Amino acid sequence: TLVSAMRQTACTVASVLVLLFVLMYVFAVLGFCLFGVPESADLNNWGNLALAFFTLFSLATVDGWTDLQQQLDARNFTLSRSFTIIFILLASFVFLSMFVGVMIIHTEDSVKKFERELMLERHMTLMEEKHVILKRQQEEVSKLMQTQKNVDHKSFTELVEKFKKTLRHTDPMVLDDFGTSLPFIDVYLSTLDNQDATIYKLQELYYEIVHVLSLMLEDLPQKKQSQSLEKVEEK
C-alpha cells in the first residue's frame, strides 16, 4: 500500500514538475529574447538559456528577485516588471502551491486507505472470533439439551447453572447477541421445562377422555338391550 501510494505520488509530482519545466522554458526563451539580445542586455543573468533558467529559478524561489529586478530597471526594460510579476505568480504561487497540495492530498489518501484496510481487517478478525464463540456456545447448548434428555434426575435449574459455568464472561457474543445471552438461555430452558410439563398434563387428560369414552361404549349395548326389552313388554 505504501509503495503504491508513493508510486502514484511520484507520477503526479513528475507531471507538476514537467509543467513547471515547460513554463520555465517558455519564460527562459522569452527572457533571453527580451533581456539578453539587445545592446543593453543583462548578459550576466539572461545571456543564454542556461543563465536564464538559473535566473528564473531564483525568481521562482523568490530569493533575491528584487536585486534582479533592479538590474533590469537600471537598463530601462519597460516590460521587465510585468515579466517578473507574472512569472513569480505562476511559478511560485501556483505551481509550488500545486506541488505541495499534491503531496498533501496523496499522503492523506494513503493514510485513509491504510486506515480503511486496517478497520476491515479488524472487522474480519472480530467476525471470525464471534463465529467461533457462537459455534462453541451452540455446541454447549446442544450438549445441555442432550444431557437433559439422557439424565432424568437433574432439574433444569441445575442444568442451567452447569451451563453458565461453561460460558466465558469475556465473550462479546454473550453481551452483543440476545440469542446467546444468559437470561435468554435461562428463560428458554425454563420454557422447555414448562412445555414438557404441559405436554404431560395433556397426555393425562387425553387418557382420561379415552377412558371415559370407553366406559360410555361399554354402557351403550346395555342401554340398547334395556330399551328393546321395554318395547317388547309394551307390545
N, C-alpha and C positions, 0 to 999 in steps of 0.2 A: 504493500500500500504506500509506504513512504517513498519507495523507488519510483513507482508510477506517478505519484504526486510531484516529485522532483523533476521527472521527465516532462510532464505537462507544463510545469512552471518554466522549465528551461526553454521549451518551444515557444511559449508566449513571450518570454523575455527576449528571446532571439528575434522575434518578429518586431518587438518595440525597438530593439537596437538597430535592426535593419532600416526601419522607418527613420530613426534618428540619423543614421549614416546618410541616407538619401537626402534628408533635409540639410545636413551639414555640407554635403557635396554640392547641392544646388546653391547654397549661400556662399560656399567657398569659390565657386566659379563666378558668381555674381560679384563677390567682394574683390576677387582678382581683377575682373573687368573694370570695376568702378574705382578701386583704390590702388591697384598695382600697375596699371598700364600707363596712365597719364604721366606728364613730365614731373609734376609734383607728387609722385606716387610715394606711398609708405612702403618702401621695399623691405624694411625690417619685419613688418607684420603681414603684408599682402603681396610680397614679391613673387611668390609661386604658390601652387596648390598646397604643398606641404606646410608652408608658413601660414597660409590661410586657414588650413584645418586646425593648426595649433592655436591660432588666434581665436577661432570660433569655439574651440574647446574652453578657452579662458572665459569667453563671453557666456558660454552655457553654464559654467560653474559660478558665474558672477564673481570671479576673482580678478580684481584689478581692471574691471571693464571701464571705470571712469578714466584711468590713465590712457587706455587705448582710444577712448572717445576724444580726449583732449588732444591726442596726437592727430586724429583725423580733423578735428576742428581747427587746429593750427594750420592745416593745409587747405582750408576752405572747401571741404567737400560738403556740398549742400544736402545730399541725401544720406549722409553718414548717420545722423541721429535716428532717422526713420528706419534705416537698415539695422542699427543696433537694437532699437526698441523692439522691432518685430521679431528679430532672431531670439532675443532674450525671452520674450513672451512665449514663443513657440518651443524653444529648446529647453529652457529652464522650468517654466511653469507648467507647460502642457506635457511634454514628453517625459521629463523626470518625475512629475506627479503621476503620470500614467505608469511609469516603470514601478514606482513604489506601490501604487494601487494594485497592480497586477500581482506583485509579490504578496501583498497582504491578503488579497482575495483568494489566491491559490492556497496560501497557508491555512486560512480559515476553512476552506473547503476540505482540505486534507484532514484537519483536526475533526471537523464534523463527521466526515466519512469514517474516520477511525473510531469515533465515539459511537456511531450507529452500529458498526460491526461489533464493537465491544458489548454494547447493550444487547444485540441479537444473540451473541454467544452466551452471555449471562442468562438470557431468557431461555435459550435452548437447554442450558445446563439445569436451570431451575425446573423446567418442564420434565426433564428426564428424572430428576430427583423426586418430583411429585408422582410421576408414573410408578417409580419403584416403590415409594411409600404406599400408594394406593393399592398396588398389587399385593404388597405384604399384608396390608390390613384386610383386604378381601380374603386372602388365604386364612388369616386368623379368624375371620367371621365364619368361613366355611368349616374350619376345624371346630369352632364353637358349636355350630349347628349340628355337626356330626356327633360331637360329644353329647349334646342334648338328646339326640336320637338313641344313642347307644347306652347311655347311663341314665337310669330312671330315678335313682335315689337322690340326685342332685337337683336343687331348685334353680330357677332362673336367676335369682339374686346371686347365688354362689358362682354361677357361670359368668354372669356379667362382671363380678368382682375379679374373677380369674382373667377374664378378657381384658379388663382395664390394666392389669399388671403387665400385659404383653405390649401395650401401647407406649410409645415414646412421647413425652410431652414436648419435645423439641421438634416434632414433625410438623411442618407447616400445614399439611393437609388436615390435621386434626382441628385446626382453628379456621382454615380457609373454606373447607368444603363442609356443608351442613350434613351431607350424607355419611360422612366418616367421623362426625363429632361424637364424643362420649354421651352427651344427653340423648342424641338421636338413637344411638345403638341401644341405650338402656330402655328408651321408650319402645323401640321396635321389638326388642326381645320380650318386654312385658306384654306388648300387644299379641305376640305369638303365643305367649302363655295363656292369655285370656281367650284367644281364639281356640286353642286346644280344649280349654275348659268348656267353652260354648259348644263346640262340636260334640264333646262327650255328653253334655246335657241334652242336646238334640237327638243323639242316638238313644238315650234313655227314654225320651219322650216318644220316639218312633217305636221302640219296643213296647211301650205301654199301649200305644194306639193299636199296634198289631195284636197284642194280647186281648184288648177289648173287642176288636173285630172278630177274632177267632171265637171268643165266647158268644158273641152275637150269632155267628154262623152255627154254632153248636145248638143254640136255643131255637133257631129258626125251624128245623124239622119237627121239633116237639110242638111248637105252636101250630104248625100246619096240621098235624095229626089231631090235635085237640079241636081245631076248627072243623075238620072233616067229621069227627065224632058228633059234634054238636049239630051239624047239618043232618046227619043220619037220624039222630034222635028226634029232631023236629019233624022229619018226614014220617 
